[in-house]
């Protein structure tokens, strides 16, 4: 009997987000715990699922903050390693008036990219139903080896594999290499969550439906594809069906973690239902639920500590 619902591997970092000005007129920055895979786990944990994280932080104040945060919100940290020499990865986030973001990363190197294959706890992966990952754990050779080891373990032990490219161009030596590693991720996953700009980057197609079709035709292993469209909602492609659901209009202050919140809710729904027999009504329900949660998290700063609870999500979905 598996005791974990979802285990994720990847980056755990501090997102410094703007928080007004000091009395001297200098920008104030708030140190928000973040990192896409852990954002996904935070949403799943908020909805009552058992989760665990595999990654690395530095032996510094930020690494301590991140480990404490995960413990407090209920994410298992058996797979969280501390690096004695490399500092915790940092990201400075500039948020535009419409909520869109621009990132500056301090990761050359950062602790998250120092995870090695030997440090991957296979016993933890074996205890889960779903393994989730992204491409920030594929930007450098060492952590890529750790990711591939985890993927092989997940496949050998019958886990569903979930993948979110989470493209961050500044972290790649070249966009050509980014595309190569995203395609590698596509070859492993059963569940794909991808954003509008990522699907266009990957396929070179402007039409989202054509782009999704191209990905699915080239990767028969992908059982379900979720496409997020920002404020315009999301789509699901599953067994020949294409379902679209509009987004919710809210007072957006920070879009950090919106896609990860969507992903966490989508995985929660698939765990709650027989996902091999979903029909269009179920897919609409899934998209509506995930869209609502993603909208709610944009009304707050940060991600990991800002996830909405089930009641909040249900209240927003009941508005329609």
C-alpha positions in Angstrom: 0.0 0.0 0.0 1.5 3.3 -1.1 1.4 6.0 1.6 2.3 9.0 -0.6 0.1 10.5 -3.3 2.7 12.7 -5.1 6.5 13.1 -4.9 8.2 15.9 -6.8 11.8 16.6 -7.6 13.3 20.0 -8.5 14.0 23.5 -7.4 13.2 24.9 -4.0 14.2 28.6 -3.7 13.4 32.0 -2.4 11.3 34.3 -4.6 12.0 37.9 -3.5 8.9 39.9 -4.5 8.5 43.6 -4.3 6.8 44.9 -1.2 6.7 48.7 -1.4 9.4 51.2 -0.6 11.3 52.0 2.5 11.3 55.4 4.2 14.4 56.2 2.1 12.6 55.3 -1.1 14.4 52.0 -1.6 12.5 49.0 -2.8 11.6 46.5 -0.1 11.6 42.8 -1.0 9.7 40.0 0.7 11.4 36.5 0.9 8.7 34.2 -0.2 9.3 30.4 -0.3 8.9 29.1 -3.9 10.0 26.7 -6.6 7.5 25.2 -9.1 7.6 21.6 -8.0 7.1 22.5 -4.3 4.3 25.0 -5.3 2.5 22.0 -6.8 3.0 20.0 -3.7 1.8 22.9 -1.5 -1.5 23.0 -3.3 -1.9 19.2 -3.1 -1.1 19.3 0.6 -3.6 22.1 1.2 -6.2 19.7 -0.4 -5.3 16.9 2.0 -2.9 14.8 -0.1 0.3 13.2 1.2 3.3 14.7 -0.5 7.1 14.6 -0.4 9.8 16.7 -2.0 13.3 15.8 -3.4 15.8 18.6 -3.8 18.6 20.5 -2.3 19.0 23.8 -0.4 22.1 25.5 1.1 23.2 25.5 4.7 22.2 29.1 5.1 19.3 31.2 6.5 17.2 30.7 3.4 17.7 27.0 3.3 16.6 26.9 6.9 13.5 29.0 6.1 12.6 26.7 3.2 13.0 23.5 5.2 10.9 25.0 8.0 8.2 26.1 5.6 7.8 22.7 4.1 7.7 21.0 7.5 5.1 23.5 8.7 2.7 23.0 5.8 3.1 19.3 5.8 5.3 18.3 2.9 7.6 15.4 3.7 11.3 16.5 3.6 13.1 13.2 3.8 14.4 13.8 0.3 15.5 17.4 1.0 19.3 17.5 1.1 21.4 20.4 2.5 24.6 21.5 0.6 27.4 22.6 2.9 29.2 24.9 0.3 26.6 26.1 -2.2 24.0 28.7 -1.2 20.3 28.4 -1.7 19.0 29.5 -5.0 17.4 33.0 -5.1 15.1 34.6 -7.6 14.2 38.3 -7.7 10.8 38.9 -9.2 9.7 42.2 -10.8 5.9 42.3 -11.1 4.3 44.5 -13.7 1.0 46.4 -13.1 -0.9 43.5 -14.8 0.7 40.9 -12.6 3.1 39.5 -15.2 6.7 38.8 -14.0 10.3 39.2 -14.9 12.9 37.0 -13.1 16.5 37.6 -12.1 18.1 34.4 -10.8 21.0 34.0 -8.5 22.0 30.4 -9.4 25.5 30.2 -10.8 25.6 27.8 -9.1 22.7 27.4 -6.8 22.1 24.6 -4.3 19.1 23.2 -6.3 21.3 22.4 -9.3 23.8 20.4 -7.2 21.5 17.5 -6.4 23.2 14.2 -7.5 21.8 10.9 -8.6 23.3 9.3 -5.5 21.2 11.6 -3.3 17.8 10.5 -4.9 15.9 8.5 -2.3 14.4 5.8 -4.5 12.5 4.3 -1.5 10.5 7.5 -1.3 9.6 7.4 -5.0 8.4 3.8 -4.7 5.9 4.9 -2.1 4.1 7.4 -4.3 1.3 7.2 -6.9 2.5 10.2 -9.0 6.0 11.6 -9.7 6.1 15.3 -10.8 9.0 17.2 -12.3 10.0 20.2 -14.5 13.0 21.3 -16.5 14.8 23.5 -14.0 16.1 20.1 -12.7 17.4 19.4 -16.2 19.5 22.6 -16.9 22.8 21.1 -15.7 24.4 17.7 -15.9 24.5 16.7 -12.3 20.9 17.5 -11.4 19.8 16.1 -14.8 21.3 12.8 -13.8 19.3 12.9 -10.6 16.1 13.7 -12.5 16.7 10.8 -14.9 17.4 8.4 -12.1 14.1 9.4 -10.4 12.2 9.1 -13.7 13.6 5.5 -14.2 12.6 4.6 -10.7 9.1 6.1 -11.2 8.6 4.2 -14.4 9.9 0.9 -13.0 7.5 1.1 -10.1 4.4 2.0 -12.0 4.0 5.7 -11.0 2.1 8.1 -13.2 4.6 10.8 -14.3 3.6 14.4 -14.5 5.7 17.1 -16.3 5.5 20.9 -16.4 8.3 22.4 -18.6 8.2 25.7 -16.6 10.5 27.4 -19.1 12.8 30.1 -17.6 15.0 31.2 -20.5 17.7 33.0 -18.3 18.6 29.7 -16.8 19.6 27.9 -20.0 22.9 28.2 -21.9 20.7 28.3 -25.1 17.0 28.0 -26.0 18.1 25.2 -28.3 19.2 23.2 -25.3 16.0 24.2 -23.4 13.9 22.7 -26.2 16.0 19.5 -26.3 15.5 19.0 -22.6 11.7 19.8 -22.7 11.4 17.2 -25.5 13.2 14.7 -23.2 10.7 15.5 -20.5 7.8 15.0 -22.9 9.1 11.5 -23.8 8.7 10.4 -20.1 5.4 11.8 -19.0 1.9 10.5 -18.8 0.5 13.9 -17.7 1.6 17.2 -19.3 0.8 20.6 -18.0 2.1 23.3 -20.4 1.5 27.0 -20.8 0.5 29.0 -23.9 3.9 30.5 -24.5 5.7 27.2 -23.9 3.5 25.3 -26.4 4.2 27.9 -29.0 8.0 27.9 -28.2 8.1 24.1 -28.5 6.1 23.6 -31.7 6.5 26.9 -33.5 2.8 27.0 -34.0 0.6 30.0 -33.1 -2.7 28.0 -32.9 -2.9 26.3 -29.6 -5.1 23.4 -30.7 -2.7 22.6 -33.6 0.3 22.9 -31.2 -1.3 20.5 -28.7 -2.2 18.1 -31.5 1.4 18.1 -32.7 2.7 17.3 -29.3 0.2 14.5 -28.7 0.9 13.0 -32.2 4.6 13.0 -31.5 4.3 11.5 -28.0 1.9 8.6 -27.7 2.9 8.2 -24.0 1.1 11.4 -23.0 -2.3 10.4 -21.8 -3.7 13.9 -20.9 -2.5 17.4 -21.8 -3.4 20.5 -19.9 -2.9 23.9 -21.6 -3.0 27.0 -19.4 -3.9 30.3 -21.0 -3.4 32.8 -18.1 -6.4 34.9 -17.5 -8.2 33.3 -20.5 -8.5 30.0 -18.7 -7.3 26.5 -19.7 -7.9 23.5 -22.0 -7.7 19.8 -21.6 -6.9 17.3 -24.4 -7.8 13.8 -23.6 -8.7 10.7 -25.7 -9.6 12.9 -28.7 -11.6 15.4 -26.6 -10.8 19.1 -26.4 -12.4 20.9 -23.5 -12.0 24.7 -22.8 -12.9 26.6 -19.7 -12.7 30.3 -19.2 -10.7 31.8 -16.4 -12.0 33.7 -13.4 -11.7 37.5 -13.1 -10.1 38.5 -9.9 -7.9 41.4 -8.5 -4.5 40.1 -9.5 -1.5 41.3 -7.5 1.1 38.5 -8.2 1.0 35.7 -10.8 3.8 33.7 -9.1 2.7 30.1 -8.7 -0.6 30.4 -10.7 0.4 27.6 -13.2 1.7 25.4 -10.4 -1.5 25.9 -8.4 -3.5 24.8 -11.5 -1.2 21.8 -11.9 -1.6 20.8 -8.2 -5.4 21.0 -8.5 -5.4 19.0 -11.7 -3.3 16.2 -10.1 -5.6 16.3 -7.1 -8.7 15.8 -9.3 -7.0 12.9 -11.1 -6.3 11.3 -7.8 -9.8 11.8 -6.6 -11.5 10.3 -9.7 -11.0 7.4 -12.1 -9.0 9.4 -14.6 -8.9 6.7 -17.2 -12.6 7.2 -17.8 -13.1 11.0 -17.8 -15.8 12.5 -19.9 -16.3 16.1 -21.1 -18.3 17.0 -18.0 -15.6 15.8 -15.7 -12.9 17.6 -17.6 -14.9 20.9 -17.4 -15.3 20.3 -13.7 -11.5 19.7 -13.4 -10.6 22.8 -15.4 -13.1 25.0 -13.5 -11.7 23.9 -10.2 -8.1 24.4 -11.2 -8.8 27.7 -12.9 -10.5 29.0 -9.7 -7.5 28.0 -7.5 -5.0 29.5 -9.9 -7.0 32.8 -9.9 -7.2 32.9 -6.1 -3.4 32.5 -5.6 -2.8 35.5 -7.9 -4.7 37.7 -5.4 -1.9 37.1 -2.9 1.9 37.5 -2.8 4.0 34.4 -3.0 3.0 30.8 -3.7 3.8 28.1 -1.2 2.2 29.8 1.8 -0.6 31.4 -0.3 -2.5 28.4 -1.6 -6.3 28.6 -1.3 -8.2 26.0 0.6 -11.0 23.8 -0.7 -13.8 26.0 0.6 -12.4 29.1 -1.1 -12.1 27.3 -4.4 -15.6 25.9 -4.2 -17.0 29.3 -3.3 -15.4 30.9 -6.4 -16.6 28.1 -8.7 -20.1 28.4 -7.4 -20.2 32.0 -8.6 -21.0 30.8 -12.1 
